[in-house]
Amino acid sequence: MILSDKRILEEIEKGTIIIEPFQRDCLGTNSYDVHLGKYLATYKSRVLDAKAHNEIEHFEIPKDGFILHPGTLYLGVTLEYTETHAHVPFLEGKSSTGRLGIDIHATAGKGDVGFCNTWTLEISVAQPVKIYAGMPIGQLIYFVVEGNIETLYNSKGNAKYNNKTTRPVESMMWKNKF
């Protein structure tokens, strides 16, 4: 089941959901709108290697916006820092974002219970589009978890995305053994 607006507010009051900064007008019927942070990143190499540490270059979105182009993967970040201690968070694009031809994640829309961080976005576009820091970019949806959780994400020793950040984080696939 997806949490309703009233239930999200109850969970925020209990401290099982944390959204910073929180703006009441960003709360939808059953979701919370998140915004694009001021940092983007691109990979230094045009050819990525799943077994290698692919480095990225960070840059700040200018006040007058930045044009995204097809054929490049941009890593973005949410303005909002979130913590989810009792539910499964999902990040989805807003319909207005999609109607501009912007995809905000390639595959990583689901968070884990215990995820405490900003969300790195895997942004691609269908045609050139100008974006701005602070624009609505997605929405968080919270699902009820069935059963007890053995290990929360923020307490896993091998969790690859636990370091608190305000900048996009590159793939850590290279830390896997395969």
Wavefront OBJ file of the C-alpha trace (Angstrom):
o trace
v 0.000 0.000 0.000
v 1.073 3.574 -0.715
v 0.953 6.099 2.110
v -1.600 8.907 1.831
v -0.825 12.556 2.514
v -2.217 12.304 6.065
v -0.198 9.164 6.720
v 3.016 10.760 5.401
v 2.438 13.658 7.827
v 1.875 11.183 10.688
v 5.131 9.376 9.846
v 7.007 12.697 9.692
v 5.600 13.538 13.142
v 6.779 10.123 14.435
v 10.209 10.618 12.853
v 10.054 7.532 10.633
v 10.122 9.819 7.567
v 12.403 12.861 7.492
v 12.418 15.375 4.634
v 14.692 18.412 4.865
v 13.731 21.008 3.884
v 10.038 20.139 4.244
v 7.439 22.348 2.573
v 3.801 21.525 3.256
v 2.738 22.686 -0.211
v 4.970 19.983 -1.778
v 2.843 17.248 -0.209
v 0.539 15.645 -2.756
v -2.361 13.280 -2.208
v 0.007 10.314 -1.879
v 3.492 11.670 -2.629
v 5.980 14.402 -1.828
v 7.517 16.586 -4.554
v 11.314 16.870 -4.572
v 13.438 19.452 -6.376
v 16.616 19.486 -8.408
v 19.671 20.456 -6.376
v 22.254 22.882 -7.728
v 24.884 20.288 -8.710
v 25.136 18.091 -11.791
v 27.892 15.709 -12.837
v 28.970 13.911 -15.980
v 31.403 11.053 -16.439
v 34.899 12.012 -17.559
v 34.973 9.155 -20.062
v 32.414 8.514 -22.815
v 33.035 4.760 -22.414
v 32.204 3.400 -18.963
v 33.593 0.173 -17.502
v 31.451 -1.685 -14.947
v 34.583 -3.087 -13.239
v 36.368 0.286 -13.017
v 35.842 3.367 -10.874
v 34.396 5.724 -13.474
v 35.177 9.246 -12.328
v 32.803 12.186 -12.649
v 33.149 15.940 -12.904
v 30.788 18.053 -10.779
v 29.533 21.458 -11.829
v 26.955 23.901 -10.585
v 23.826 24.747 -12.562
v 24.049 28.452 -13.475
v 21.294 30.768 -12.198
v 20.039 31.213 -15.770
v 19.766 27.446 -16.253
v 21.641 24.696 -18.068
v 20.760 22.911 -21.306
v 20.786 19.101 -21.178
v 21.469 17.256 -24.437
v 20.495 13.761 -25.623
v 23.266 11.167 -25.647
v 24.776 12.245 -22.316
v 24.013 10.788 -18.911
v 23.805 13.544 -16.326
v 23.906 12.772 -12.640
v 21.800 15.157 -10.608
v 20.816 15.303 -6.979
v 17.693 16.189 -5.060
v 17.676 19.362 -3.041
v 15.949 17.404 -0.284
v 17.747 15.158 2.188
v 15.493 12.290 3.230
v 15.429 9.501 5.769
v 13.019 6.596 5.641
v 13.080 4.293 8.663
v 9.928 2.188 8.325
v 8.801 2.331 4.678
v 10.141 1.666 1.188
v 10.641 4.967 -0.645
v 10.257 5.172 -4.415
v 11.354 8.158 -6.469
v 9.417 8.759 -9.662
v 9.445 11.593 -12.156
v 6.674 14.133 -12.185
v 4.386 14.117 -15.215
v 5.454 17.703 -15.987
v 9.091 16.553 -16.020
v 8.290 13.635 -18.302
v 6.368 15.887 -20.663
v 9.571 17.861 -21.151
v 11.279 14.606 -22.200
v 13.308 14.337 -18.984
v 13.880 10.912 -17.393
v 15.184 11.212 -13.831
v 16.310 7.642 -13.280
v 17.523 4.836 -15.470
v 16.707 2.011 -13.046
v 17.251 3.234 -9.485
v 13.820 4.457 -8.413
v 13.540 2.310 -5.288
v 15.252 3.156 -2.053
v 15.798 0.833 0.879
v 14.326 1.099 4.338
v 16.985 2.990 6.260
v 18.178 5.068 3.295
v 19.336 8.431 4.673
v 20.645 10.829 2.039
v 19.850 12.988 -0.950
v 18.852 11.070 -4.067
v 21.233 10.853 -7.015
v 19.300 11.205 -10.261
v 20.301 9.482 -13.506
v 19.045 12.110 -15.924
v 18.639 11.685 -19.667
v 16.612 13.713 -22.150
v 14.786 13.035 -25.406
v 15.672 16.444 -26.860
v 17.591 19.491 -25.621
v 15.895 21.020 -22.579
v 16.883 23.819 -20.216
v 16.716 22.997 -16.520
v 17.102 25.052 -13.348
v 18.260 24.379 -9.803
v 15.258 24.229 -7.508
v 12.780 23.137 -10.173
v 10.375 20.309 -9.237
v 11.998 17.147 -10.580
v 10.300 14.138 -8.998
v 8.087 12.765 -6.298
v 8.663 10.387 -3.419
v 6.111 7.671 -2.806
v 6.214 5.562 0.353
v 5.169 1.922 0.531
v 4.312 -0.110 3.610
v 6.783 -2.907 4.404
v 5.414 -6.372 5.138
v 7.398 -8.159 7.849
v 10.324 -7.235 10.063
v 13.551 -5.847 8.672
v 16.776 -7.567 9.685
v 19.227 -4.872 8.559
v 18.399 -1.259 7.716
v 20.321 0.227 4.786
v 22.079 2.836 6.934
v 23.460 0.108 9.204
v 24.749 -2.218 6.447
v 28.518 -2.401 6.440
v 28.652 -2.925 2.675
v 26.148 -0.200 1.683
v 27.751 1.788 -1.127
v 25.724 5.003 -0.898
v 25.691 5.800 2.824
v 27.963 8.854 2.817
v 25.838 11.986 3.262
v 26.217 14.280 0.256
v 24.732 17.290 -1.497
v 26.367 16.301 -4.809
v 25.572 13.487 -7.236
v 27.385 10.200 -6.622
v 28.863 8.100 -9.424
v 28.210 4.379 -9.843
v 29.881 2.176 -7.260
v 29.383 -0.995 -9.349
v 33.169 -1.462 -9.268
v 32.921 -2.308 -5.547
v 30.948 -5.468 -6.346
v 32.688 -8.776 -6.829
v 31.940 -10.348 -10.212
l 1 2 3 4 5 6 7 8 9 10 11 12 13 14 15 16 17 18 19 20 21 22 23 24 25 26 27 28 29 30 31 32 33 34 35 36 37 38 39 40 41 42 43 44 45 46 47 48 49 50 51 52 53 54 55 56 57 58 59 60 61 62 63 64 65 66 67 68 69 70 71 72 73 74 75 76 77 78 79 80 81 82 83 84 85 86 87 88 89 90 91 92 93 94 95 96 97 98 99 100 101 102 103 104 105 106 107 108 109 110 111 112 113 114 115 116 117 118 119 120 121 122 123 124 125 126 127 128 129 130 131 132 133 134 135 136 137 138 139 140 141 142 143 144 145 146 147 148 149 150 151 152 153 154 155 156 157 158 159 160 161 162 163 164 165 166 167 168 169 170 171 172 173 174 175 176 177 178
